[in-house]
Amino acid sequence: MRQHRLSSVLLFALIAGNAYPSMAQQSDASISPSLSVPTNTGTGALAGLALALAGSSGFALRASGHVALKSTPASTLGATPQLRPWTADIDAVFALAGRPFGNQNRTAASYGFVGTGKSAMDTANIRATNKNWSYGIGSMVPLAAPVDLFAEWRWRMSRFVLPTARPKPTRSKEVRFGISFHLARRN
């Protein structure tokens, strides 16, 4: 497990190191409040915030966190208080079409992402924390110069394994939508 964590950190550092020169030429920082709705976990909606740093090359790094809007009810009398389910992710985001990041002339755009994360929830009064990875696609539409609307679909793997591994890992789906506010643009 330790070796796998080290390889994940090295892979992220490699991606970030290669992206930094192009991001430094023309950068864009955005903060994005959003609502995430897992479709098959039963946790209900999660509200959260993401911070993205992007360059003109069509690549961005994003960190996000979400927490459930309500706790799950305790399953038995006298049970310990329930933990609100939460997720935290670090994603590498790349443009598929259009101009989504780091550009004054942004257009409607589609993008893909892959990342690593952690999530936690209470199940039968047992706190379960998971390290996982996820991937997905999204689309954004500019409303005004500093504001975009976005929607994305994320598939989250339950463990750090390939989707084709045996035994097959469980995979959850999320739909996320929100608004991005572009904070800083630098040439």
Phi and psi in degrees as GROMACS dihedral restraints (atoms count N, CA, C in turn):
[ dihedral_restraints ]
;  ai    aj    ak    al  type     phi  dphi    fc
    3     4     5     6     1   -63.1    20    10
    4     5     6     7     1   -40.3    20    10
    6     7     8     9     1   -65.8    20    10
    7     8     9    10     1   -37.5    20    10
    9    10    11    12     1   -65.8    20    10
   10    11    12    13     1   -40.7    20    10
   12    13    14    15     1   -63.0    20    10
   13    14    15    16     1   -42.1    20    10
   15    16    17    18     1   -62.9    20    10
   16    17    18    19     1   -42.0    20    10
   18    19    20    21     1   -67.2    20    10
   19    20    21    22     1   -33.7    20    10
   21    22    23    24     1   -65.8    20    10
   22    23    24    25     1   -43.2    20    10
   24    25    26    27     1   -64.5    20    10
   25    26    27    28     1   -42.8    20    10
   27    28    29    30     1   -64.1    20    10
   28    29    30    31     1   -40.6    20    10
   30    31    32    33     1   -63.2    20    10
   31    32    33    34     1   -44.3    20    10
   33    34    35    36     1   -63.7    20    10
   34    35    36    37     1   -41.2    20    10
   36    37    38    39     1   -64.2    20    10
   37    38    39    40     1   -38.2    20    10
   39    40    41    42     1   -64.0    20    10
   40    41    42    43     1   -46.0    20    10
   42    43    44    45     1   -62.7    20    10
   43    44    45    46     1   -46.5    20    10
   45    46    47    48     1   -64.9    20    10
   46    47    48    49     1   -40.5    20    10
   48    49    50    51     1   -64.8    20    10
   49    50    51    52     1   -37.4    20    10
   51    52    53    54     1   -75.7    20    10
   52    53    54    55     1   -27.5    20    10
   54    55    56    57     1   -83.8    20    10
   55    56    57    58     1   -26.0    20    10
   57    58    59    60     1   -57.9    20    10
   58    59    60    61     1   -46.4    20    10
   60    61    62    63     1   -57.3    20    10
   61    62    63    64     1   -41.6    20    10
   63    64    65    66     1   -74.0    20    10
   64    65    66    67     1   -29.7    20    10
   66    67    68    69     1   -73.0    20    10
   67    68    69    70     1   -31.0    20    10
   69    70    71    72     1   -72.2    20    10
   70    71    72    73     1   -26.3    20    10
   72    73    74    75     1   -65.8    20    10
   73    74    75    76     1   -46.1    20    10
   75    76    77    78     1  -147.0    20    10
   76    77    78    79     1   111.9    20    10
   78    79    80    81     1  -115.8    20    10
   79    80    81    82     1   160.0    20    10
   81    82    83    84     1  -144.6    20    10
   82    83    84    85     1   128.6    20    10
   84    85    86    87     1  -113.8    20    10
   85    86    87    88     1   136.9    20    10
   87    88    89    90     1  -137.6    20    10
   88    89    90    91     1   150.2    20    10
   90    91    92    93     1  -119.8    20    10
   91    92    93    94     1   135.5    20    10
   93    94    95    96     1  -134.0    20    10
   94    95    96    97     1   102.8    20    10
   96    97    98    99     1   -72.6    20    10
   97    98    99   100     1   142.0    20    10
   99   100   101   102     1  -151.9    20    10
  100   101   102   103     1   168.0    20    10
  102   103   104   105     1  -122.0    20    10
  103   104   105   106     1   128.9    20    10
  105   106   107   108     1  -117.1    20    10
  106   107   108   109     1   131.0    20    10
  108   109   110   111     1  -119.9    20    10
  109   110   111   112     1   101.9    20    10
  111   112   113   114     1   -68.2    20    10
  112   113   114   115     1   134.3    20    10
  114   115   116   117     1   -88.8    20    10
  115   116   117   118     1   -19.0    20    10
  117   118   119   120     1  -139.9    20    10
  118   119   120   121     1    28.2    20    10
  120   121   122   123     1  -110.6    20    10
  121   122   123   124     1   -16.3    20    10
  123   124   125   126     1    76.0    20    10
  124   125   126   127     1    12.3    20    10
  126   127   128   129     1   -88.1    20    10
  127   128   129   130     1   -11.5    20    10
  129   130   131   132     1    81.9    20    10
  130   131   132   133     1  -175.1    20    10
  132   133   134   135     1   -71.9    20    10
  133   134   135   136     1   147.8    20    10
  135   136   137   138     1  -120.2    20    10
  136   137   138   139     1   136.2    20    10
  138   139   140   141     1  -104.4    20    10
  139   140   141   142     1   144.1    20    10
  141   142   143   144     1  -160.7    20    10
  142   143   144   145     1  -172.6    20    10
  144   145   146   147     1  -143.4    20    10
  145   146   147   148     1   143.3    20    10
  147   148   149   150     1  -130.1    20    10
  148   149   150   151     1   146.2    20    10
  150   151   152   153     1  -121.3    20    10
  151   152   153   154     1   125.9    20    10
  153   154   155   156     1  -123.2    20    10
  154   155   156   157     1   140.2    20    10
  156   157   158   159     1  -118.8    20    10
  157   158   159   160     1   124.4    20    10
  159   160   161   162     1  -131.7    20    10
  160   161   162   163     1   157.8    20    10
  162   163   164   165     1  -119.5    20    10
  163   164   165   166     1   177.7    20    10
  165   166   167   168     1   -76.8    20    10
  166   167   168   169     1    -5.8    20    10
  168   169   170   171     1   -79.2    20    10
  169   170   171   172     1    -2.0    20    10
  171   172   173   174     1    86.4    20    10
  172   173   174   175     1    21.2    20    10
  174   175   176   177     1  -126.3    20    10
  175   176   177   178     1   142.0    20    10
  177   178   179   180     1  -142.5    20    10
  178   179   180   181     1   154.5    20    10
  180   181   182   183     1  -112.1    20    10
  181   182   183   184     1   134.6    20    10
  183   184   185   186     1  -135.5    20    10
  184   185   186   187     1   136.2    20    10
  186   187   188   189     1  -117.5    20    10
  187   188   189   190     1   134.5    20    10
  189   190   191   192     1  -143.2    20    10
  190   191   192   193     1   155.7    20    10
  192   193   194   195     1  -143.7    20    10
  193   194   195   196     1   142.6    20    10
  195   196   197   198     1  -138.1    20    10
  196   197   198   199     1   145.7    20    10
  198   199   200   201     1  -132.5    20    10
  199   200   201   202     1   145.5    20    10
  201   202   203   204     1   -63.8    20    10
  202   203   204   205     1   144.9    20    10
  204   205   206   207     1   -70.8    20    10
  205   206   207   208     1   -24.4    20    10
  207   208   209   210     1  -144.0    20    10
  208   209   210   211     1   152.1    20    10
  210   211   212   213     1   -77.2    20    10
  211   212   213   214     1   154.4    20    10
  213   214   215   216     1   -77.8    20    10
  214   215   216   217     1   144.2    20    10
  216   217   218   219     1   -67.2    20    10
  217   218   219   220     1   148.8    20    10
  219   220   221   222     1   -63.2    20    10
  220   221   222   223     1   141.1    20    10
  222   223   224   225     1   -84.8    20    10
  223   224   225   226     1   -19.5    20    10
  225   226   227   228     1  -138.6    20    10
  226   227   228   229     1   161.2    20    10
  228   229   230   231     1   -66.9    20    10
  229   230   231   232     1   140.2    20    10
  231   232   233   234     1    75.8    20    10
  232   233   234   235     1    11.6    20    10
  234   235   236   237     1   -72.9    20    10
  235   236   237   238     1   157.5    20    10
  237   238   239   240     1   -68.0    20    10
  238   239   240   241     1   155.6    20    10
  240   241   242   243     1   -57.6    20    10
  241   242   243   244     1   143.9    20    10
  243   244   245   246     1   -82.9    20    10
  244   245   246   247     1   142.0    20    10
  246   247   248   249     1   -81.2    20    10
  247   248   249   250     1   135.3    20    10
  249   250   251   252     1   -71.0    20    10
  250   251   252   253     1   130.2    20    10
  252   253   254   255     1   -58.4    20    10
  253   254   255   256     1   143.4    20    10
  255   256   257   258     1  -146.6    20    10
  256   257   258   259     1   159.7    20    10
  258   259   260   261     1  -138.1    20    10
  259   260   261   262     1   151.5    20    10
  261   262   263   264     1  -139.8    20    10
  262   263   264   265     1   133.8    20    10
  264   265   266   267     1  -136.8    20    10
  265   266   267   268     1   150.5    20    10
  267   268   269   270     1  -124.1    20    10
  268   269   270   271     1   121.8    20    10
  270   271   272   273     1  -123.1    20    10
  271   272   273   274     1   146.8    20    10
  273   274   275   276     1   -98.7    20    10
  274   275   276   277     1   120.8    20    10
  276   277   278   279     1  -112.0    20    10
  277   278   279   280     1   134.2    20    10
  279   280   281   282     1  -133.9    20    10
  280   281   282   283     1   140.7    20    10
  282   283   284   285     1   -71.8    20    10
  283   284   285   286     1   138.4    20    10
  285   286   287   288     1  -104.1    20    10
  286   287   288   289     1   -37.1    20    10
  288   289   290   291     1  -158.3    20    10
  289   290   291   292     1   150.6    20    10
  291   292   293   294     1    81.8    20    10
  292   293   294   295     1  -169.4    20    10
  294   295   296   297     1  -122.3    20    10
  295   296   297   298     1    89.1    20    10
  297   298   299   300     1   -86.7    20    10
  298   299   300   301     1   -27.4    20    10
  300   301   302   303     1  -127.1    20    10
  301   302   303   304     1   154.2    20    10
  303   304   305   306     1    54.3    20    10
  304   305   306   307     1    27.6    20    10
  306   307   308   309     1  -140.1    20    10
  307   308   309   310     1   136.7    20    10
  309   310   311   312     1   -62.2    20    10
  310   311   312   313     1   -32.6    20    10
  312   313   314   315     1  -100.0    20    10
  313   314   315   316     1    54.5    20    10
  315   316   317   318     1   -64.2    20    10
  316   317   318   319     1   148.6    20    10
  318   319   320   321     1  -129.0    20    10
  319   320   321   322     1   174.1    20    10
  321   322   323   324     1   -56.2    20    10
  322   323   324   325     1   134.0    20    10
  324   325   326   327     1  -146.7    20    10
  325   326   327   328     1   155.8    20    10
  327   328   329   330     1  -114.9    20    10
  328   329   330   331     1   152.2    20    10
  330   331   332   333     1  -147.1    20    10
  331   332   333   334     1   160.9    20    10
  333   334   335   336     1  -122.1    20    10
  334   335   336   337     1   163.5    20    10
  336   337   338   339     1  -154.8    20    10
  337   338   339   340     1   156.4    20    10
  339   340   341   342     1  -143.7    20    10
  340   341   342   343     1   143.4    20    10
  342   343   344   345     1  -162.9    20    10
  343   344   345   346     1   179.6    20    10
  345   346   347   348     1  -121.8    20    10
  346   347   348   349     1   154.7    20    10
  348   349   350   351     1  -161.5    20    10
  349   350   351   352     1  -175.8    20    10
  351   352   353   354     1  -142.5    20    10
  352   353   354   355     1   145.3    20    10
  354   355   356   357     1  -142.9    20    10
  355   356   357   358     1   157.1    20    10
  357   358   359   360     1  -145.9    20    10
  358   359   360   361     1   147.7    20    10
  360   361   362   363     1  -161.2    20    10
  361   362   363   364     1   161.2    20    10
  363   364   365   366     1   -94.8    20    10
  364   365   366   367     1   134.1    20    10
  366   367   368   369     1  -131.2    20    10
  367   368   369   370     1   118.0    20    10
  369   370   371   372     1    51.0    20    10
  370   371   372   373     1    45.2    20    10
  372   373   374   375     1    62.6    20    10
  373   374   375   376     1    20.7    20    10
  375   376   377   378     1  -115.3    20    10
  376   377   378   379     1   125.7    20    10
  378   379   380   381     1   -78.5    20    10
  379   380   381   382     1   119.8    20    10
  381   382   383   384     1  -113.0    20    10
  382   383   384   385     1   122.7    20    10
  384   385   386   387     1  -114.0    20    10
  385   386   387   388     1   132.3    20    10
  387   388   389   390     1  -122.0    20    10
  388   389   390   391     1   136.0    20    10
  390   391   392   393     1   -99.4    20    10
  391   392   393   394     1   134.4    20    10
  393   394   395   396     1  -150.0    20    10
  394   395   396   397     1   178.7    20    10
  396   397   398   399     1  -131.9    20    10
  397   398   399   400     1   159.5    20    10
  399   400   401   402     1  -147.6    20    10
  400   401   402   403     1   164.5    20    10
  402   403   404   405     1  -149.3    20    10
  403   404   405   406     1   160.6    20    10
  405   406   407   408     1  -179.8    20    10
  406   407   408   409     1  -175.4    20    10
  408   409   410   411     1  -133.4    20    10
  409   410   411   412     1   157.5    20    10
  411   412   413   414     1  -152.3    20    10
  412   413   414   415     1   173.3    20    10
  414   415   416   417     1  -144.2    20    10
  415   416   417   418     1   141.6    20    10
  417   418   419   420     1  -132.7    20    10
  418   419   420   421     1   149.2    20    10
  420   421   422   423     1  -130.5    20    10
  421   422   423   424     1   121.9    20    10
  423   424   425   426     1   -69.2    20    10
  424   425   426   427     1   134.0    20    10
  426   427   428   429     1   -96.3    20    10
  427   428   429   430     1   -46.8    20    10
  429   430   431   432     1  -145.3    20    10
  430   431   432   433     1   178.0    20    10
  432   433   434   435     1   -50.4    20    10
  433   434   435   436     1   -47.9    20    10
  435   436   437   438     1  -101.4    20    10
  436   437   438   439     1     8.6    20    10
  438   439   440   441     1  -129.7    20    10
  439   440   441   442     1   134.3    20    10
  441   442   443   444     1  -127.9    20    10
  442   443   444   445     1   149.2    20    10
  444   445   446   447     1   -98.8    20    10
  445   446   447   448     1   142.2    20    10
  447   448   449   450     1  -141.1    20    10
  448   449   450   451     1   157.0    20    10
  450   451   452   453     1  -142.1    20    10
  451   452   453   454     1   140.3    20    10
  453   454   455   456     1  -146.5    20    10
  454   455   456   457     1   157.9    20    10
  456   457   458   459     1  -119.8    20    10
  457   458   459   460     1   126.8    20    10
  459   460   461   462     1  -122.4    20    10
  460   461   462   463     1   136.4    20    10
  462   463   464   465     1  -111.1    20    10
  463   464   465   466     1   119.8    20    10
  465   466   467   468     1  -108.8    20    10
  466   467   468   469     1   123.9    20    10
  468   469   470   471     1   -81.7    20    10
  469   470   471   472     1   146.0    20    10
  471   472   473   474     1   -75.0    20    10
  472   473   474   475     1   -19.6    20    10
  474   475   476   477     1  -145.0    20    10
  475   476   477   478     1   174.2    20    10
  477   478   479   480     1   -82.1    20    10
  478   479   480   481     1    69.0    20    10
  480   481   482   483     1  -137.4    20    10
  481   482   483   484     1   163.1    20    10
  483   484   485   486     1   -71.5    20    10
  484   485   486   487     1   152.0    20    10
  486   487   488   489     1   -61.1    20    10
  487   488   489   490     1   -19.0    20    10
  489   490   491   492     1   -94.8    20    10
  490   491   492   493     1     5.0    20    10
  492   493   494   495     1   -64.3    20    10
  493   494   495   496     1   154.4    20    10
  495   496   497   498     1  -117.2    20    10
  496   497   498   499     1   129.8    20    10
  498   499   500   501     1   -67.6    20    10
  499   500   501   502     1   149.1    20    10
  501   502   503   504     1   -64.3    20    10
  502   503   504   505     1   126.1    20    10
  504   505   506   507     1   -73.2    20    10
  505   506   507   508     1   154.4    20    10
  507   508   509   510     1   -77.7    20    10
  508   509   510   511     1   145.9    20    10
  510   511   512   513     1  -128.4    20    10
  511   512   513   514     1   131.9    20    10
  513   514   515   516     1  -110.5    20    10
  514   515   516   517     1   156.2    20    10
  516   517   518   519     1  -115.4    20    10
  517   518   519   520     1   145.3    20    10
  519   520   521   522     1  -133.8    20    10
  520   521   522   523     1   145.7    20    10
  522   523   524   525     1  -114.3    20    10
  523   524   525   526     1   127.3    20    10
  525   526   527   528     1  -125.8    20    10
  526   527   528   529     1   136.0    20    10
  528   529   530   531     1  -143.2    20    10
  529   530   531   532     1   152.8    20    10
  531   532   533   534     1  -179.8    20    10
  532   533   534   535     1  -162.8    20    10
  534   535   536   537     1  -125.0    20    10
  535   536   537   538     1   137.3    20    10
  537   538   539   540     1  -107.9    20    10
  538   539   540   541     1   129.8    20    10
  540   541   542   543     1  -108.5    20    10
  541   542   543   544     1   118.8    20    10
  543   544   545   546     1   -83.1    20    10
  544   545   546   547     1   118.7    20    10
  546   547   548   549     1   -90.6    20    10
  547   548   549   550     1   -44.6    20    10
  549   550   551   552     1  -139.0    20    10
  550   551   552   553     1   135.4    20    10
  552   553   554   555     1  -131.0    20    10
  553   554   555   556     1   128.8    20    10
  555   556   557   558     1  -134.8    20    10
  556   557   558   559     1   136.4    20    10
